[in-house]
Amino acid sequence: MQTTKKISKRETEVLLLIAQEFSSREIAERLFVSTQTVISHRKNLKRKLLVKNSAGLVREGYARGFLQL
């Protein structure tokens, strides 16, 4: 069962960069935050979207409309 959980504006930004194949370090540099902050956003996204990895994040991001082609 798919639950609808809201993701923050920053989590959406991180998700978009993950979909563009940036590493946590690269995302941190682009968003002017620490790598640990990006790792925390990734963990929160995986928990909210009920996935295990980055591929799942991208798949669910598109499926739920957080990302668009």
HELIX and SHEET records of a PDB file:
HELIX    1   1 LYS A    9  ALA A   19  1                                  11    
HELIX    2   2 SER A   24  LEU A   31  1                                   8    
HELIX    3   3 THR A   35  LEU A   49  1                                  15    
HELIX    4   4 SER A   54  ALA A   63  1                                  10    
END                                                                             
